[in-house]
Amino acid sequence: MRITDLMIQETMIMDLQATTKDEAIDELIASLNRSGRINDPVLFKEMIYKREAESSTGIGGGIAMPHAKTTAVNEPTVVFAKSRKGLDFEALDDQPAHVFFMIAAPEGAGNTHLRTLAALSRLLIDSDFISQLMSTDTPAEVSALFDAKQAEAAEKEAAKEKAKAEKAANAGSTSTTGQQQNTSGVIVGNANSEDFVVAVTACPTGIAHTFMAEDALKKKAQEMGINIRVETNGSEGAQNVLTADEIARAKGVIVAADKNVEMARFDGKPVLQRPVSDGIRKSEELIRKAVNGDAPIYRSQGGNAKEEGASTGKISVGSKIYKDLMNGISHMLPFVVGGGILLAISFLFEQLASPENPIVQLLQTIGGGTGAFHFLIPVLAGFIAMSIGDRPALMPGMVGGLMAVNSNAGFLGGLAAGFLAGYVVIGLRKLFKGLPKAIDGLKPILLYPVFGLLIVGAISFYVFDPIFGSLNTWLVDALGNLGTGNAVLLGLLLGGMMSIDMGGPFNKAAYTFAIGVFTSSGNTDGAWMAAVMAGGMVPPLAIALATTFFKSKFTEQERKSGLTNYVLGFSFITEGAIPFAAADPLRVLTSCILGSAVAGGLTQLWSINVPAPHGGIFVAALANHALLFLLAVAIGSVISGLILGLWKKSPTLVK
């Protein structure tokens, strides 16, 4: 299919009159509406701005590509326009936009149309081609230029396929490396080069930026003599999907995406996570960093939660609840860590000086109940709600969380308010679905906020806050009156839960419970934090000890990975043990659960408090019994390490 079948001449605007971004969008939509290519300009405009809210489609280089995929579109269409003066389209390079492509794709656009839009996107990487477009004066010249360019690209692709076939025929049975097989999407910049990186590109609609980023990365890698393999997550789904072998061989991973992509497969690799626009405009920087391994090591949080239900295309209720909860916790965690560490340091200064010391008061104000900790429950509730009901649910969720703080409903009340707000907004969407389309634009800015806040606020005030306030008071009293034996049992339970799934639901449930008590009950001495921190430090340290003292039971690669677990264990990063648990779950998990439970129980037996929510050995000095805390961790780690080392079979015997 030709690009000009979608870029019809009657919609082209050869002299755009707009002087602002909003005016440009209105002028382009008006052209679509006049030609009958869209049926609801109000809805289409709303979807255009929804995409702009994700990231500006002014991609730089003088190009803007506003686009939307919606039922408001009758036929797939691309409106071409150009502005000789240029205008500010909030481009990523802060330069005026001169050439515009408004892409209108129907909800059920066929694969042929989507591939044609991808071909259009790839052409726009060529700066010389854009210059030629700027010099055109008539729609006919624009069409002729695109037809010629597309024909040229087709000829080059045909020649490349022919050369590849001839090379394969001449090679006969001679083997070639995976990096030289262009059918897999690998660009060979230098056949002898060992520099190999992989990339994933994706944007929310998957009809433009995804493929521009792919082409830009391939083109730049070829210029740099670096081999690259690019997976695209477009409207047709994932294409050229990366293999496990390619990921393992790659020196680094580039994820240029404005939407979620499957990340668990990159666990342990240097991963650059950037907006898709960086893949287009900063391709050289990304490739250079990936080749040099100049990127954070990615650690999967909880394994394969995203893969659950993949075979049926459905997500279980439990997985959905877990995903929503993790969205809230992940956004809350910076407040917990930042505020918690500052608060813990204030306790240290308080012991050395006095409560009236200016430094103590400053740190407690910043980190404590009037600073970072004041936002914990509202942020948790707000982002749980947003995960369920998208952006309109954020505000009522945060307000419900704040009401829980002010009413002593605390952590449990905040959780309830977050889930309530998300599903209230979903209900409002269904309720208002039948309203006239003319007022669709009022829904996100008026109807959802007002009715969402009213419903969530009323239910929180009359139901959640009284119930959870009473429950929270009872829980605090019960914990405060626990005898030593009961406290040890709870410590055993919390410590063991930290190792059951190492970052998954059980781990997060234990950690979340400790955080809830730590932040909402006034129990900031950190008794339960000591149990979960000790339990969470044991698995990676046990792995490290086992690989050090039982070398014959592990492969060379496992021994090397085991060394990194010393650092991860000391830092309270339980996920370092996940690769070992995945390879031998029965032995690794059982060993680690036993040691973690012992460590957690010992912290309660010895009445250890750790007044910090994270940090591992680096905050151990803040514990009331620092040496005993380290001893509890050491005992638990040695127990797990010994059990694993003695129980595990040699690599040649593992079945």
N, C-alpha and C positions, 0 to 999 in steps of 0.2 A: 504494500500500500504506500502511495506517495504521501509525503508530508503535506503537499499542497491540496490533497483531498480533505484535510482537516483545516488547513489555513486558507479559507476561501477568500477570494479577492473582495467580495462585497462587504466584508467586515473590517478590512484593513483601514487604518487611520494613518495617512502619510504625513500629517502635520498636526500632532497632538496639541490642543490648545491649553491643556491643564498646566497649572503652575505649582500645584501641591500634590502630594501622594493621594489624598482623599479625592481630589478632583480627577486625577488620572484614573483611579479605580472606577469612579462614577462614569467617566467618558467611555471606558472600555466596556463596562457592563451595558451601557446604553446601546453600544454597537451590537452586542450580542442580542439584546432584547429586540432591536429593530429588525434583525434578520430572522427572528423567530427561533433562535437556537436554544433559548432558555424559556422556561414557563413561569418562573417565579423570581423576578429580580431581587426582591427583598431577602428571600431565603438564600439565594446565591451570594448576595453581598455579605450576609451574615457568615456564610461558610468561608468566603474569601478572608474576612477579617479574623475568623477563628484560626485560619492557617497563618496569618500574619502574626498572631499572638504567640505562636510557637517559636518563630524566628523570622526576621525580615526576609522576604523573597527578592529584595534588592541584592543580588549576589555579588555585585561589584563588577568592575570592568565596563561600566555603562549599561549593564543589563538588569532588567527586572522581570521576574516571572511569577506574578500573582496567579494562584491556581486553586481550584476546588473540585472536589468530587462529590456530587450531590444529586438528589432526585429532581432538583430544579433545572437540570440540563436535559434538553430534548435530544441533541446530537453532539457527539464529541467535536469540539471546535477549538481552534487557536486563533485569537485575535492578535494580529501583528500591528504595532504602532511605533512611531518614532517621533521624537521631539528634538528639533535642532538645537534649541536653547538648553534643553536638559532640565531636570527638576530633582528636588531632594526626595528620594524614595526610601530614606533611612537605610541606604546601602551599607554593606558590611565594610566597605573601604572608604565610606564617608564621601564618595564622589557622586556627582549627579548621574542620574539614569537617562539614557538617550534612546535605548531600544527596549520595547516592551512586548512581552508575549503573555497574554492572559489565556490560561488553559482552562477550558470548561469540559469536565468529564462526567458523564452520567454515572449513576451508582452502579449500574451493571455493564460498564464498558467492556467490550469484547477484547480478547487477547491481541487481536490484530491492531486495534486502535491503540492499546497500551504500548505495544512494541513500536508503533509509529511515533508516539509521543516520546518514548525513550530515545529513538533515533534523532528526533528534533533536539532533545536536550544535549545529546553528545556533540552535535554540530556546533553548539554555542560555545564550546571550549576554545574554538579556533578564533583568535583575535583578528586575524586577517579577514575571515569571513564576516565578522561583525563590522569591520571597516567597509567592506563591500556593500553590506546592507545599508549602512548610513548614506552611501552615495546614490542609492536608488531614488527615483522620483515618482514612479507609478507602481500600482499593485502588480501589474504584469511583469515588471522588472524583478520584483520581489519573488514572485512565483518562479520565474525562469531561473533565478539564482539558486533557489532551494532545489529545484529539479536537477540542475546541473551538479550541485554539490552532492545530492543524494546518489546520483548516478555514478559520480566519481568514487564515492565511498563504497558503493556496491562493486565497482570494478576492482578496487584495491582488495576488498575482501575475497573476491573470486580468485584474484591472482595469488593471494596469500594461501588460500585453500589448495590451489593447484600446486604451488611450490611445496607445501607441506606434504601433499600426496606423493609428489615426485621424490622428496627426501625420504619418506617412509619406504617407498619402493626400492630406492637405491641402497638404503640401509639394510634391507633384508631382515635378517634375524638379529642384527646388532641392536642391543638394548640402549634405550635412552632414558635419561632421568625424568622424573615427574615434572621438573621445572621446565623442561624443554617441550612439553606437550601442550601446544597452544590450545588444543581442544578443551583443556581443563581451565582455560582462562588465564594461564600464566604468561606474562610478558617476559621475554628473554632479552634483557639489556646486554648481557654478556654471558655467552654460553659457558664460560669457565668460571663465572663468578659464583661464590658460595653464599653471597648475601641474598637472603630470601625472607620476605615478609608477607603476611597475609592481612587482608582488610575486609571490613564489612561496611557497606554504605546503606543508609536508609533515611527516609524522611516521612512525615506523618501521612501524606497522601500517596507517596510512592510513584509519582508520575513525572517528576522532573529532576529535582536535585539528586535523587538516588543515582541516576545514570550519569549526570554531569560529574559527580564526585568520582564515580567509577572510572570514567574516561580520563579525568584529570590525573588520577593516581597512576593509571596505566601509562599514560603519555609521559609523565614526569619520571616514572621508574625506568622507562626505556631510555630516556635521555641520560639518566644517572648510571645506567648499566647495572641495575638492580632487578632481580627477579621478584615478581609480585603476583599474588593470586587474590582476586577481588570477588567477594560474594555480594550480591545485591538483594535487598529486601524491598522490592517494589510492589505495585498493585497486583502483580501476578503471583506474589509470594516470593520465597527465597529462591534465587537462581544461582547456579555455579556454587552450590553449597560446599563450604570448606570441609575437607576430610580430617579425621583425627591425625593421620600421618602428616598432613601438611601443617596443621597447627603445631604438632610436636617439633617439626623441622624448622619452623619459622623462628627468626631471631627476635621478632616482635610482632605485635598485633595492633592494627589501626581500626578503631571503631568510630567511623564518621557517621553519626546517626542522631536524629532528633526524635526517635521513638525507641521503645524497648526492643532489643534483639536478644537472642539466646546467648547468655554470657557464661554459663557454668562450664562450658567446654574450654574456656580460656584460663581456667584455674591454674595458677602457678606461672603464668606467662607475663612478660612485660606488656601492658596494654595501655595504649593512648586512647582515651575516650574524649572525643571532640564533637562539636556540632557538624552536621553534614556540610555546612558552608565552608568549614576549614578544609575539608577534603577537596573542595573545588579551588579555593584561593591560597591554601597553605600546604599544598600537596608535597612540595619539596621538604618543608620543615618536618612534616609528619613522617615521611619516608626515612629521612636522615635519623630522626630520633628512634624510630622503630628498629632500624638496622643496628644502631649503637646500643640498643637495649635501654635507652634513656626514657624510661617510663615506669610508673608504679607497677609492682607485681600485683596482679589481680587475684583476689581471694573470693571464691564463691561463697555466698551466704546461704548455707542450708541445702546445698546440693542441687537436686533436680526438680525443685518445686515447679518450675515452668514446664517441665516435660510431662508432668502428671496429666493423664487424660489425653495425651497427644494422639494416640491411636484412634480415638473416637472424635477428636476435635472439641471435646467438652472438658470443662474443669469442674472437679468435684466441689461440693459445698464447703468441705473442710479446707481444700486448697484455696478457695476464694477467700474465706474468712482469714486464713493465715496470711495470704498476700496483702489483704487490706490492713491487718494488724501490723505486719512488717513495714508497710509504708509509713504508718504512724510512728513506729519505733525508730525507723531509720532517720526520720526528720527530727525526732526528739533527741536522739543520741548526742548530737553536738552540744546541745544545752546541758545534757547530763554530764558529759565529759568535761566540757569547759567550766561550767559552774561547779561541778563536783570537785575538780582538782583545785580550783581557787579556794573553795570552801575548806578543803582538807589542809591546804597550806595555811589558811587562817587559823585553824586549830593548832597547828605547829607553832605559829607565832604566838598564839594565846598562851601556850604552855611556857614559852620563853619570856614573854612580857606580861601582858594583862589584857582582859577583855576591852579595856578602854584605849588600848594602843591604836593610833590612827591607821596603821597598816592592817591590823586585824579588822577594824570596822570597815575599811575600804573593801577588803577582799570579801568579807561576809555580805556586804551590801551588793557587790557585783555578782557574786556567785549564789547567794542565798535566796530566801523567800521573796525578797523585793527585786531581785535581779534575774539571773538566768533560770533559777529553779521555779520562779513564778510562772514561766512560760511552758514548763514541761507538759502539764496535762492539757492546756489549751492547744498546744502544737500537736500533741499526740491525737487528740480528738479531731482536730481540724483536718489532719492529713489522712486519718482513717476515713473520714467522711469524703474527702476529695478522691480517694482511691475508689470509692463506691459510686459517688454521684458526680464526679468531675468538679470543675472549679466552682459552680454555684453552691456546692455543699460545703466549701471550705469555711465560709464565714459563720453559718449557723453551727457548724461543728466546733469551731474555736470558741464561740460564745457559750455553747453548752459546756465545754470543758472548763471555761473560766467560772461559770456558775457552780460547777462541781467543786472547784477549789474554794470558792467563797462560802460554800454551804457545808464544808467538811465531808462532802460525798467523795472527794479525793479521786484516787486513781480509778477505782471501779466505776464511779459515776462518770468520769471522763470517757472511759471506754464505752459505756452505754450511750452517752451523748454522741460520740463519734459515729457509731454504727447507726444510731437513730437518724442523725442528720443526713447521712448518705442515702438511706432508703426513703426518707421523707422526700428528698429532691427527686429520686426516681419516681415516686408516687405522684409528685406534682407534674412531672413531665407527662405522665400518662393522663392525668386529670385535665391538663391544659392542651392536650393534643388536638382536641376538636375546635379550639378557638380559631377565629379568622386568621389567615396567614398574614394579613396586614399588620397584626400586632405581634408577630413572631419576634421582632427585634426587642420588644419590651419584656419578654420572658426572662432573659438572663440578667437584665439590669433593674427590673422592678418586681415582677411576680415571684420569681424564685427566692430572692433575698427576703422580701417582706413576709410571705407566707411560710417560707422555710424557717426563718427566725422565730416567728410567732409560734409555730407548732412545736419546734424543738425546745424553745424557751419555756413554753407552758408545761410540756410533759416533764422536762427537767425539774421545774420548780415544784410541781405538785406530786410527781411520782418518783423520779430517779433520786433527786437530792435527799428527800426524807428517808427513803429506803436505804440507799447506799451510805448516807450519813450515819444512820444507826448501825449498819453492818460494819462500817469502818471503825466506829467507836468500839464496838464489841471486839473486832479483830485486834485492835491495838491493845485493849485491856487483856485479851487472852494471851497475846504474845508477851506482854509485860509480866504476866503472872506464870509463865511457863517455868516449871521446875527444870533442874539440870538435865534429868533424863529425857524429858520431852524435847528440850532444846537440842540435845544431841541427836535424837531421832530425826528432827526436822533438818538439822545440819547434814545428816547422812543422806536424806532424801534430796535436798537441794544440790548437794555436791554430786551425787550420782546422776541427777537429771542433766547436769552440764555435759555429761559424756554420752548420753544415750544417742543423740543425733548430731552433736558437735556443731552447733550453729543453727540447728533446725528448730521445730516447734517446741520440743521438750526443753532444749537448752534455753531458748528465748523465754519460755514460760517461767523457768526458775529465775532467770536474770530479771525478767519483768516483775516478778513477785518481790524480789529483793529491792528493786528500784522503787516499786510502789510503797513498800514499808519505809524505805530510806527517805523518800521525798514527801509522802503525804501523812505520815504518822508522827513526825517529829523525832523519829528514832534515827537521828543522823549520826549516831555513834558507829553505825555500820556493822552490827553483829551478823546480819544475814548476808551483807555484801562480802564479809570475810569468808563465809561458807561457799558462795557461788564463785568468788574469785579463786579460792584455793582449788575448788573442783574443776574450774575451767582451765587452770594452768597445768593440771596433771597430765592430760592426754598427750600434748606435744612433747612435754618433758619425758614422759614414759617412753614415747617412741624414740626420742633422742638417746636415752639411756640404753634401750634395747638394741638399737643399731650400733651403739658404741661397744657394748660388752658381749653381744651375741652376734658378732659379725657374720659368722657362717650361716646364720638363719636368714640373711637378707642379701639381695642382689647389690651389685656395686652402685647402681643408680639409687637404690633405696638407702644405702649407707650415706651417700652424698646428701640426699634429701633430708635424712635424719639429722644431720648437723644443723640445718637451718631451724629445726624444731626447738633447739635450745633457745634461740633468740625469740621465736614465736611463743614458746611456753613462758619464758620470763616476762614477756609483754602481755600475757593474758589474751592470746589469740588462739583459741581452741581449734579453729579451722585448719591449722597446720597438720593435724592428724587425719584429716578427711581422706587424702589419697591412700593412706595405709588401711584405713577402715574400709574403703571401697574395695580394695584388693583382697582383704581377708577379714570380713566383717565379724564373724563369730569370735575369733580369738582377740582381735584388736578391741572391739567394743566391750566384750566381757571383761577383759583385763582393765581397761580404762575406767569402766563404771565402778568396779570394785575399789580401785585406788582413789578415784575422785570422791566416792562416798566416805571412805576413811578420812580423807583430808578435810571434807566438809564437817564431818562429825567431830573431829579433833578441835576444829576452831571453836565449836560450841562448848566442848568439854573444858577447854582452857579459857573460855570467856573472852575470845579474841574479837576485837572490833577494828574494822578498816574503814575510816571515814572518807572513802573515795570510791566512786563507781567504776573506775577503770584504772589501768596503769600497771597491774601486776607487781613485779619486784620493785618497780620504780616508785611505788607509793607505799611499799612495805614499811618504810621508816615511820609512816604516819600512824601505824597500828599501835594500839596500847601495849601489845606484847609482840613486838616486831620479830624477835628471834623465834618465838613459839609459832608465829604465823609461817615463817620460812621453814620451820621444822615440820609443821603439818603438811605443807606442800611437798617437802622432800620425802617424808614417809609415804605419802600417797603415791608419788612418782616412782619411788623404788619398788613398792608393792606391785604397781601396774607393770613396770618395766621387767621385773623378775618373772611375773606370771606369763607375760607375753613372750619373753625370751626363752623360757623353759617349755612353753606350750607350742610355740610356733614351729612348724616343720621347715627343714631346709628347702631352698628354692626348687631343687630338683624333685622333691617329694610332695610339694603342694599340688593338690589336684583341684 
